[in-house]
Amino acid sequence: MIHVICLKWGDKYGPEYVNRLFKMVTKHLSKPFEFHCLTENSDGIEPRVVIESIPDYDLQGWWYKLVIFEEGFLGIPKEDKILFLDLDIVILNALDSLVTYSDKFCISADINEQSYNSSVMCFHPGQYRFIWESFNSQKETIVADLHGDQDWIEHVYKDAVIFPKSIVKSFKIDLNSKTKFSFGSPGRYIRKKFPILLPTGRVEMPKDAAIVLFHGKPDPIDVMDGPYDKYKYAPWIKDTWL
């Protein structure tokens, strides 16, 4: 059994993001699965999604992702697998190759292909509880010193298998999504003031990848109807995502 986990904390993403992710997983994962949402507000979420209350660990945002490494998390059997997915990913093709890629802890690549991005993670529960335990014992210091959960995972566990680009691609890095010359902050100001200077052309939909992830801006919604800042229009997102 695959246990698909997502996290909805606060008001950055509404219930439609959970429902959209559930719909994409249902379409693209042929193996038996349960879909769980960790949240403090389940209003508007599709009734087939299993709602899991966020434990009160006095954390915020993405730091709650680390709870998935806790011993006994949701009572999931150790022979099953956890597949964690961020709410702002786009699923394009079958997920089966992703969940069977390795029995080791797998994670998506960040901007640097050797660095971790926790948008997509897959592993057997119970084997990596030290990630949570070492964090929980000093969480105030870690939250103050590091940017996010993926930095802690990379710090404490160096042997993760990074998903290849044939399975998980970055919208920013792998899809030729940016204008060639962006000119930094001045360019951003000019493009905002004069939309005619926004980049032309379209981002081609990758044919092979299972997932396209979005780290930071833009979000999928920013580029599905037109260009956004230095990023090109990606019309296939609307067809796939909505």
Protein Blocks (a to p, Z undefined) as FASTA:
>chain_A
ZZdddddehjlbcfklmmmmmmmmmmmmmbdcddddddfbfghiafkbccdddddehpah
jllmmmmmpghihhiafkbccddddfkbccfbdfklmmmmpmcdcddddfblkbccfkbc
cddehjlmmmmmmmmmmmmmmmmmpmblmlmmmmmomkbccddfklmccfklmnopacfb
lopmmlmmmmmmmmmlpcedjddddfkbmbdcdehjadfklmmnocehjbccdfklmmmm
ZZ
